[in-house]
Amino acid sequence: MPIVDIAQLRQQSMQLAEHFEDPKEFVRQLDKLLDKYATRGKRHGKVKKNISILRSYDVPNTVLRQLRLELFKEMQLRPEQSLELLDALWEHKVMEHRLLAARLLGAIPHEAFDEVCKRVIEWAEENRDERLLGEIAERGTKSMREQDPKTLLDLSASLFERSDLRPRAVGLLAIKALLDQSSLVNLPAILELLSELSKDPPKDLRPYLLDLYSSLIDHSPGEATFFLQERLANDPSEGTLWLARQTLKLLGPDRAQVLQEALDLQQKE
């Protein structure tokens, strides 16, 4: 892995930021900079099981961190040009460019949250790389999660309406991040959102849903258990049964026993 001179990298990042208002030139110069820090032999992407793995320079994390810090400063000074630049970064199908786009999207201020929502949905639908799902969901909604949780829940509701796995996964990951990072959440609204999605979740979506249930249990084990009991009583689909069985492993003995009894009742019927 290339050795990174922090002082030199900071200067290079500042020089790159001079092209903030010219997205095309910015992307061209960014490619040159990333090439200087690239790990050789890892420049090409792959396609496996219909999941696109983007081409990557495989630069040290320090490089992206410094670039993000410098670009964040520019976004505060020139917010009107920020979205145009982020669009240009996302359109350039390279891992580092898209990571920067997702991470900087979460710095867009409240006044433009409608534009953030638009890009989260579009990027989630287009993206084929597993790693970027979490980046879009967690980094891309950071300001929204901290300043306007209701808009985040509305965004997740829109994502759940999509037929494709990826947008729905992003919606679940965004809610999980909200639960993990805030003690003040509208739990009834979250459970209502999950009600339809939990009826019979497709197999590919179940791991994301289970991860979210883990956070729900940490946040409020009583409500999470009661919600699953209701799901089992009202709509005991195969997906719901799977989710309940997996959730048993996450509960304490008393609540696990209650949920097990609800499972046993369904098996008898």
C-alpha positions in Angstrom: 0.0 0.0 0.0 1.4 3.5 -0.9 2.9 5.6 1.8 0.7 8.7 2.5 2.4 12.0 3.3 -0.4 13.8 5.2 0.9 17.3 4.6 1.3 16.7 0.9 -2.1 15.0 0.7 -3.7 18.0 2.4 -2.2 20.3 -0.2 -3.3 18.1 -3.0 -6.8 18.0 -1.6 -6.9 21.8 -1.5 -5.7 22.1 -5.0 -8.4 19.6 -6.1 -11.1 21.7 -4.3 -10.2 24.6 -6.6 -12.2 22.8 -9.3 -15.3 22.5 -7.2 -17.4 24.6 -9.5 -16.3 22.6 -12.6 -17.4 19.0 -12.0 -16.0 17.7 -15.2 -12.5 19.0 -14.5 -12.9 18.0 -10.9 -13.5 14.4 -11.8 -10.6 14.5 -14.2 -8.2 15.8 -11.6 -9.6 13.4 -9.0 -8.7 10.5 -11.2 -5.1 11.8 -11.5 -4.8 12.2 -7.7 -6.3 8.7 -6.9 -3.9 7.2 -9.4 -1.0 8.5 -7.4 -2.2 6.6 -4.4 -3.5 3.5 -6.1 -2.6 0.0 -5.0 -1.4 -1.5 -8.2 -3.0 -4.7 -9.5 -6.4 -3.9 -8.1 -7.8 -1.5 -10.7 -10.4 -3.6 -12.4 -13.9 -4.5 -11.3 -15.7 -7.8 -11.6 -19.3 -9.0 -12.2 -20.5 -11.8 -10.1 -24.0 -13.1 -9.6 -25.5 -10.0 -11.2 -23.7 -7.7 -8.7 -21.4 -5.2 -10.3 -18.1 -4.6 -8.4 -16.9 -1.2 -9.5 -13.4 -0.5 -10.7 -11.4 0.8 -7.8 -8.0 2.5 -7.2 -7.9 0.8 -3.8 -6.4 3.9 -2.2 -5.7 4.0 1.6 -8.7 5.2 3.7 -6.6 8.2 4.7 -6.9 9.6 1.2 -10.7 9.5 1.0 -10.9 10.8 4.5 -8.8 13.9 3.7 -10.7 14.5 0.5 -14.0 14.3 2.2 -12.9 16.8 4.9 -11.6 19.3 2.3 -14.7 18.9 0.1 -17.0 19.3 3.1 -15.5 22.8 3.7 -16.2 23.7 0.1 -19.8 22.5 0.4 -20.4 24.9 3.3 -19.0 27.8 1.2 -20.7 26.9 -2.1 -23.8 24.8 -1.3 -25.5 25.6 -4.6 -22.8 23.8 -6.6 -22.6 20.8 -4.2 -25.3 18.6 -5.7 -24.0 19.1 -9.2 -20.6 17.9 -8.1 -22.0 14.9 -6.3 -24.0 13.9 -9.4 -20.8 14.0 -11.4 -19.0 11.9 -8.9 -21.7 9.3 -8.9 -21.9 9.2 -12.7 -18.2 8.3 -12.8 -18.4 4.6 -12.1 -15.4 4.2 -9.9 -15.7 3.0 -6.2 -13.9 6.0 -4.7 -15.9 8.5 -6.6 -19.2 6.9 -5.5 -18.0 6.6 -1.9 -17.2 10.3 -1.9 -20.6 11.1 -3.4 -22.5 9.0 -0.8 -20.5 10.4 2.1 -20.8 14.0 1.1 -24.5 13.6 0.3 -25.0 13.3 4.1 -23.6 16.8 4.5 -26.3 18.5 2.4 -28.3 21.0 4.5 -31.9 20.7 5.6 -33.1 23.1 2.8 -32.2 20.5 0.2 -33.4 17.3 1.8 -35.9 16.8 -1.1 -32.9 16.6 -3.4 -31.1 14.2 -1.0 -34.1 11.9 -1.0 -34.2 12.0 -4.8 -30.6 10.9 -5.0 -30.9 8.2 -2.3 -33.7 6.6 -4.3 -32.0 6.9 -7.7 -28.6 5.7 -6.5 -30.1 2.8 -4.5 -31.9 1.6 -7.7 -28.9 2.0 -9.9 -26.2 0.7 -7.6 -25.1 -2.9 -8.0 -22.3 -2.9 -5.4 -23.1 -4.4 -1.9 -20.7 -2.1 -0.1 -22.4 1.0 -1.4 -25.8 0.1 0.0 -24.7 0.9 3.5 -22.8 4.0 2.4 -25.9 5.4 0.8 -28.2 4.4 3.7 -26.0 5.5 6.5 -23.6 8.2 5.3 -25.9 9.6 2.7 -28.7 10.3 5.2 -26.6 11.5 8.1 -27.9 15.1 8.2 -31.4 14.0 7.6 -31.1 11.4 10.4 -29.8 14.0 12.9 -32.1 16.9 11.9 -35.3 15.5 10.4 -36.0 11.8 11.3 -39.6 12.1 10.0 -38.3 12.9 6.5 -36.0 9.9 6.8 -38.9 7.6 7.7 -40.9 9.1 4.7 -37.9 8.3 2.5 -37.7 4.7 3.8 -41.5 4.3 3.0 -40.8 5.4 -0.5 -37.9 2.9 -0.8 -40.1 0.1 0.5 -42.5 0.7 -2.3 -39.9 -0.2 -4.9 -40.0 -3.8 -6.2 -36.3 -4.2 -6.3 -34.3 -5.5 -3.4 -31.7 -2.8 -3.3 -33.9 0.2 -2.5 -35.7 -1.7 0.1 -32.5 -2.8 1.7 -31.3 0.8 1.8 -34.6 1.8 3.5 -34.0 -0.9 6.2 -30.4 0.1 6.7 -31.4 3.8 7.0 -33.9 3.0 9.8 -31.4 0.8 11.5 -28.9 3.6 11.6 -31.5 5.9 13.1 -32.3 3.4 15.8 -28.6 2.7 16.5 -27.7 6.4 16.9 -30.7 7.9 18.6 -32.7 7.1 21.7 -35.5 9.5 20.6 -37.3 7.7 17.8 -40.9 7.3 16.7 -41.1 3.6 17.3 -44.8 3.2 16.5 -44.1 4.9 13.1 -41.2 2.5 12.4 -43.2 -0.5 13.3 -46.1 0.6 11.1 -43.6 1.0 8.2 -42.3 -2.5 8.8 -45.8 -4.1 9.1 -46.3 -4.6 5.4 -42.7 -5.4 4.6 -42.6 -8.1 7.4 -45.6 -10.0 6.0 -43.5 -12.2 3.8 -40.1 -10.7 3.2 -38.2 -12.2 0.2 -35.2 -14.4 1.1 -32.6 -11.8 -0.1 -34.1 -9.1 2.1 -34.4 -11.2 5.3 -30.8 -10.6 6.5 -31.4 -6.8 6.4 -34.7 -7.1 8.1 -33.2 -9.3 10.8 -30.4 -6.8 11.4 -33.0 -4.1 11.9 -35.0 -6.3 14.3 -31.8 -6.7 16.3 -31.7 -2.9 16.7 -35.4 -2.8 17.5 -34.8 -5.3 20.3 -31.9 -3.3 21.7 -34.1 -0.2 21.6 -37.3 -1.7 23.0 -37.4 -5.5 23.4 -41.0 -5.5 24.7 -42.5 -3.7 21.7 -40.4 -5.6 19.2 -41.6 -8.9 20.7 -45.2 -7.8 20.8 -45.0 -6.7 17.2 -43.8 -10.2 16.1 -46.5 -11.9 18.1 -49.1 -9.8 16.3 -47.5 -10.6 12.9 -47.6 -14.3 13.8 -51.2 -14.2 14.8 -52.4 -12.1 11.9 -50.2 -13.2 9.0 -48.1 -16.3 9.8 -46.3 -16.5 6.4 -43.2 -18.5 5.9 -41.1 -15.3 5.9 -42.7 -14.2 9.2 -42.1 -17.6 10.8 -38.4 -17.5 9.7 -38.0 -14.0 11.1 -39.6 -15.0 14.4 -37.4 -18.1 14.7 -34.2 -16.0 14.1 -35.4 -13.3 16.5 -35.6 -15.9 19.3 -31.8 -16.0 19.4 -31.7 -12.3 20.1 -34.2 -12.1 23.0 -33.7 -12.7 26.7 -35.2 -15.9 28.2 -38.6 -14.5 29.3 -39.4 -12.8 26.0 -38.0 -15.7 24.0 -40.4 -18.0 25.8 -43.3 -15.7 24.9 -42.4 -15.7 21.3 -41.7 -19.4 21.2 -45.2 -20.0 22.6 -46.6 -17.9 19.7 -44.6 -20.0 17.2 -45.7 -23.2 18.8 -49.3 -22.1 18.5 -48.9 -21.5 14.8 -47.3 -24.9 14.3 -50.3 -26.6 16.0 -52.7 -24.8 13.7 
